[in-house]
Amino acid sequence: SDNGKSREVEVDIDELLDMDSDDHRRSYLQ
């Protein structure tokens, strides 16, 4: 159960970082 929670959090952070990096890239390109 603990491992499953960690995985969920990891995916959430990954998704958030993905969006963040995308925003940063757009800012960099503009």
Helices and strands as residue ranges (DSSP letters): H 2-29
